[in-house]
Amino acid sequence: MKRSARRQGKSCKGWYSSGRGFLARFYLPERSKLTRHRHAKALQDSLILLFNRIEAVKEEHDKLDNNNKFLQKYIGDLMTTSKITASGGKSKK
């Protein structure tokens, strides 16, 4: 009955229940345009903050990845050098 009232353009206040989640609360007919605009602006701002945080984490990851590769190469070179030194130091008699 409430759905048919909605289709006919009659008031169906209370048709959306508070338990239907975010979309039901966002699209309530009694919400004013200003309230929706403020809500959209807040969502955009939080999205921008998330994007900036993701970019910062990516940069930090790349920096750490480069440092890790450098250290792996350095350790590999040390291991090679120590093997050469160890085998070169022992002379066969």
C-alpha positions, 0 to 999 in steps of 0.5 A, a space after each residue: 500500500 505504501 509503495 502504491 502511494 509513492 507511485 501516485 505521488 502521494 506522501 509516503 513519509 516513513 516509508 524508508 526505515 532507518 535500518 535500510 542503510 546509507 542510501 535510504 538515509 541519503 535519498 530521503 525525500 525530506 532532505 533539503 538540497 543544502 543538506 545533500 550538498 553538504 553531505 556530498 561535499 563532506 564525502 568529496 573531502 574525505 575522498 580527497 584525504 584518502 587519495 592523498 594518504 594513498 599517494 603518501 603510502 605509495 611513495 613511502 613503499 617505493 622508497 622502502 622498496 628501493 632501499 631494500 633492493 640496495 641492501 640486498 645487492 650490498 649483502 650479495 656483493 659482501 657475500 661474493 667478496 667474502 667467498 672470493 677472499 675465503 677461497 683466495 686466502 687458502 693456498 693448496 700445498 
